[in-house]
Amino acid sequence: MGADGGSINKSSNLKLHVERTSNDYKARDDNLLEFSLESRWECCKISNLPLRLPIVSDYLGNLYNKESVLEWLLCKDKDTKYDPKLRNEIKHIRKIHDIIELNNLVEVKSKDKNNRTVKIKCKYGDEIFGDKLKTSFVYCVKCGDVVPKESLHLNLSGTNECKCPVCNEIVAPSNDIIVLNPTSQLDIQNLTDRYNKLCHGNLYHDGTKSKKRKKSSSITTTKKQKTSKV
């Protein structure tokens, strides 16, 4: 019994079983990542409740229910009513001018196997928020209209300007166009750079001027190192 090679076969089978199990877990992790990305298109970042009109967005393209943002702004005891991690992520929302109310959206009902759910749809086209993450959406700061990103390329009016395909508002792509739920590091960096410029100019996300806005509220990607005298 001891020299028939049975123990080696069992070890080999065990190794294959472990490897297959590990691959299964890797697939599950990918599914969790995909679910996390889709949830950003379906749930409010503050309340984690389903997105319902009216919907607003900040400088970084995050989506919120307007009601949740108003509750955040009016709350006098944020330290006890909001999770520390969430407070840090939305601390830049200090005024109503730090968000833009999104237009050109509609709620649609979609039937699934168990119940009826509500999705958010862009009126410009037939795309639904988070529909297998196929479409990138943007909005114009000046008008708040949400459109598919590709549609802006069809409305170019100059080298540095384009028109909103919904209302024909002339906008500057580098300053007036916000990518919703960006995943590209380049998009995130561009939005952060834009926000820092606004802060240094004492401007809010919606372009409103504020004399009281502190320049120190800008977002930095690297920490300044303090030098000590020797």
C-alpha positions as CSV (number, residue, x, y, z in Angstrom):
1,M,0.0,0.0,0.0
2,G,2.8,2.4,0.8
3,A,4.8,1.9,-2.5
4,D,2.1,1.8,-5.1
5,G,2.2,5.5,-5.9
6,G,-1.2,6.1,-4.4
7,S,0.0,8.9,-2.2
8,I,1.6,10.7,-5.1
9,N,-1.6,10.6,-7.1
10,K,-3.6,12.0,-4.2
11,S,-1.1,14.9,-3.8
12,S,-1.3,15.7,-7.5
13,N,-5.1,15.7,-7.3
14,L,-5.0,17.9,-4.3
15,K,-2.7,20.4,-6.1
16,L,-5.0,20.5,-9.1
17,H,-8.0,21.0,-6.9
18,V,-6.3,23.9,-5.1
19,E,-5.3,25.6,-8.3
20,R,-8.8,25.3,-9.7
21,T,-10.2,26.7,-6.5
22,S,-7.8,29.6,-6.7
23,N,-8.8,30.4,-10.2
24,D,-12.5,30.4,-9.1
25,Y,-11.7,32.9,-6.4
26,K,-9.9,35.1,-8.9
27,A,-13.0,35.1,-11.1
28,R,-15.1,36.0,-8.2
29,D,-12.9,39.0,-7.4
30,D,-13.3,40.2,-11.0
31,N,-17.0,39.9,-10.6
32,L,-16.9,42.0,-7.4
33,L,-14.9,44.7,-9.2
34,E,-17.4,44.7,-12.0
35,F,-20.3,45.0,-9.5
36,S,-18.5,47.8,-7.7
37,L,-18.2,49.8,-11.0
38,E,-21.8,49.1,-11.9
39,S,-23.0,50.2,-8.5
40,R,-21.5,53.6,-9.0
41,W,-24.0,54.1,-11.8
42,E,-27.0,52.8,-9.8
43,C,-26.5,54.0,-6.2
44,C,-25.9,57.3,-4.5
45,K,-22.4,57.7,-3.2
46,I,-23.6,59.1,0.1
47,S,-26.7,57.2,1.0
48,N,-26.0,54.0,-1.0
49,L,-29.7,54.1,-2.0
50,P,-30.7,53.7,-5.7
51,L,-30.2,56.8,-7.8
52,R,-33.4,58.8,-8.3
53,L,-34.0,62.1,-10.1
54,P,-33.0,64.8,-9.4
55,I,-29.3,63.6,-9.5
56,V,-26.3,65.8,-9.0
57,S,-22.6,65.4,-9.6
58,D,-19.4,66.9,-8.1
59,Y,-16.1,68.0,-9.8
60,L,-15.0,64.4,-10.1
61,G,-18.1,63.0,-11.8
62,N,-19.4,61.2,-8.7
63,L,-23.2,60.7,-8.7
64,Y,-25.5,61.6,-5.8
65,N,-29.2,61.9,-5.1
66,K,-29.7,65.6,-4.6
67,E,-31.7,65.0,-1.4
68,S,-28.7,63.2,0.1
69,V,-26.4,66.1,-0.7
70,L,-28.8,68.6,0.9
71,E,-29.0,66.4,4.0
72,W,-25.1,66.4,4.1
73,L,-24.9,70.2,3.8
74,L,-27.5,70.8,6.4
75,C,-26.2,68.3,8.9
76,K,-24.7,70.0,12.0
77,D,-23.2,66.8,13.4
78,K,-21.4,65.1,10.5
79,D,-18.9,63.4,12.8
80,T,-21.5,61.1,14.4
81,K,-23.9,60.7,11.5
82,Y,-21.4,59.9,8.7
83,D,-18.7,57.3,8.4
84,P,-15.2,58.8,8.6
85,K,-14.1,57.4,5.2
86,L,-17.2,58.8,3.6
87,R,-16.7,62.2,5.2
88,N,-13.2,62.3,3.8
89,E,-14.4,61.5,0.3
90,I,-17.1,64.2,0.2
91,K,-15.5,66.9,2.4
92,H,-15.1,69.0,-0.8
93,I,-18.8,69.5,-0.9
94,R,-19.3,72.5,1.3
95,K,-21.8,74.6,-0.7
96,I,-24.6,73.9,-3.2
97,H,-22.2,75.4,-5.8
98,D,-19.9,72.4,-5.4
99,I,-22.4,70.3,-7.3
100,I,-24.2,70.4,-10.6
101,E,-27.8,69.2,-11.1
102,L,-27.8,66.9,-14.1
103,N,-30.3,67.4,-16.9
104,N,-31.4,65.3,-19.9
105,L,-32.0,62.2,-17.8
106,V,-35.2,60.1,-17.3
107,E,-36.2,57.2,-15.1
108,V,-37.2,54.0,-16.9
109,K,-38.6,50.8,-15.5
110,S,-37.0,47.5,-16.5
111,K,-38.4,44.1,-15.6
112,D,-36.2,41.4,-14.3
113,K,-37.0,37.9,-13.1
114,N,-37.9,38.9,-9.5
115,N,-39.3,42.4,-9.5
116,R,-39.5,45.7,-11.4
117,T,-36.4,48.0,-11.1
118,V,-35.8,51.6,-12.1
119,K,-32.9,52.6,-14.2
120,I,-31.5,56.0,-15.2
121,K,-31.5,56.7,-18.9
122,C,-29.9,59.4,-21.0
123,K,-32.4,61.1,-23.3
124,Y,-29.8,61.7,-26.0
125,G,-29.8,58.1,-27.3
126,D,-31.0,54.9,-25.8
127,E,-28.1,54.2,-23.4
128,I,-28.8,53.4,-19.7
129,F,-26.5,54.2,-16.9
130,G,-24.2,51.3,-16.1
131,D,-25.5,49.1,-18.9
132,K,-22.6,46.7,-19.0
133,L,-20.3,49.7,-18.8
134,K,-20.4,50.1,-22.6
135,T,-20.9,53.8,-22.8
136,S,-19.0,56.7,-21.3
137,F,-21.1,59.6,-20.2
138,V,-20.1,63.3,-19.7
139,Y,-22.0,66.4,-18.7
140,C,-21.6,70.1,-19.5
141,V,-21.0,72.3,-16.5
142,K,-22.8,75.3,-18.0
143,C,-26.0,73.5,-18.7
144,G,-25.8,70.2,-16.8
145,D,-26.9,68.2,-19.8
146,V,-25.7,64.6,-19.8
147,V,-24.7,63.0,-23.1
148,P,-22.6,60.1,-24.4
149,K,-19.0,61.2,-24.6
150,E,-18.8,60.2,-28.3
151,S,-21.5,62.7,-29.2
152,L,-19.3,65.7,-28.4
153,H,-17.0,64.8,-31.3
154,L,-19.9,65.3,-33.7
155,N,-20.5,68.9,-32.4
156,L,-17.1,70.5,-32.8
157,S,-17.3,74.2,-33.6
158,G,-13.7,75.1,-33.3
159,T,-10.2,74.0,-32.2
160,N,-10.9,74.6,-28.5
161,E,-14.7,74.7,-28.3
162,C,-17.6,72.3,-29.0
163,K,-21.4,72.6,-28.7
164,C,-23.6,70.7,-26.3
165,P,-25.7,68.5,-28.6
166,V,-28.8,69.1,-26.4
167,C,-28.9,72.9,-26.1
168,N,-26.1,74.1,-28.4
169,E,-24.3,75.8,-25.5
170,I,-20.7,76.5,-26.5
171,V,-18.3,74.8,-24.1
172,A,-14.6,74.3,-23.7
173,P,-13.7,70.6,-23.5
174,S,-10.8,71.2,-21.1
175,N,-12.9,73.1,-18.6
176,D,-16.6,72.6,-19.1
177,I,-16.8,68.9,-19.7
178,I,-17.0,66.4,-16.7
179,V,-16.6,62.7,-17.2
180,L,-19.1,60.7,-15.1
181,N,-17.6,58.0,-12.9
182,P,-14.2,58.2,-14.6
183,T,-12.0,55.1,-14.4
184,S,-9.0,56.4,-16.5
185,Q,-6.2,57.9,-14.4
186,L,-5.8,60.5,-17.1
187,D,-9.4,61.6,-16.8
188,I,-9.2,61.7,-13.0
189,Q,-6.0,63.8,-13.1
190,N,-7.5,66.2,-15.6
191,L,-10.6,66.7,-13.5
192,T,-8.4,67.2,-10.4
193,D,-6.2,69.8,-12.2
194,R,-9.3,71.6,-13.3
195,Y,-10.7,71.7,-9.7
196,N,-7.4,73.0,-8.4
197,K,-7.4,75.8,-10.9
198,L,-11.0,76.7,-9.8
199,C,-9.9,76.8,-6.2
200,H,-7.0,79.1,-6.8
201,G,-9.3,81.4,-8.7
202,N,-11.8,81.4,-5.8
203,L,-14.4,79.6,-7.9
204,Y,-16.8,76.8,-7.2
205,H,-17.4,73.8,-9.4
206,D,-20.3,75.5,-11.1
207,G,-18.2,78.6,-11.8
208,T,-19.7,80.8,-9.1
209,K,-17.2,83.3,-7.6
210,S,-16.5,83.2,-3.9
211,K,-14.3,85.7,-2.1
212,K,-14.3,83.5,1.0
213,R,-13.1,80.3,-0.7
214,K,-9.7,79.3,0.6
215,K,-7.0,78.3,-1.8
216,S,-5.9,75.5,0.5
217,S,-9.1,73.6,-0.4
218,S,-7.6,72.5,-3.6
219,I,-6.8,68.8,-4.0
220,T,-3.2,67.7,-4.2
221,T,-2.0,64.3,-5.5
222,T,1.3,64.4,-3.7
223,K,2.3,65.4,-0.2
224,K,4.7,68.2,0.4
225,Q,7.8,67.1,2.2
226,K,9.0,69.3,5.0
227,T,12.8,70.0,5.0
228,S,14.6,70.3,8.3
229,K,17.6,72.5,8.9
230,V,20.8,70.6,9.7
